[in-house]
Amino acid sequence: MIRKALEYAAVYHKEGVRKGSNVPYIVHPFEVALILQENGMEEKIIVAGLLHDTLEDTELTAEQLKEEFGEDILQLVLGASEVLEGREETLWEERKKHTIEYLKTAPIDVKYIVCADKLSNIRSMLADHEKKGEKFWDKFMNSDKKIGGSEYSREYKREKQKWYYESLVKNLQELEGLKMYEELKEAVRELFGHPENL
């Protein structure tokens, strides 16, 4: 099942690259799956980790995903995805508020996937920030320009990312003690500073 999910992710993400880079997108779901495996997760969670961005970012439909991988995997992928309906017309902050709120009561298996996903993201963010310095923040929230015409400063973008990641850490506290959660918490501190509540 993991091999099949890896093939699906590779095929459906084949045209994609990581935001602000030339890195093939498949590197991200593959890293998410590795993080989940390293943290002792069962097969269905690793499979959902490999597929977690397919419904948001590719042509794969929920019906196809269910047909190929079953209802349990579909529900995990949906749980780890942003709300799909109207996503392209929704401002970044509204989407993230919904994710943060949902995580308060999300099933533990979904929290595992979200934690691995955000850890993979912040690892990339740290590496990019080290290379590019403050220019690094320019790539964020650019989709909002298509919706509301907003142009944001680097400082504003940095503060919004800080708010988002610190909120994620807070709402994933149920995972305290897991290696991936502890690394996520430390990476957020490293990138954004050391708030008292983390």
URTA-V809535 format. One record per helix or strand of 2 or more residues. SS is the DSSP state (helix for helix, strand for strand). FROM is the first residue (numbers start at 1). LEN is the number of residues. If there is no record, write none. Layout:
BEGIN
SS:FROM:LEN / SS:FROM:LEN
END
This chain:
BEGIN
helix:2:11 / helix:26:13 / helix:43:9 / helix:54:4 / helix:62:8 / helix:71:9 / helix:87:3 / helix:92:12 / helix:108:32 / helix:143:6 / helix:154:18 / helix:173:3 / helix:179:14
END
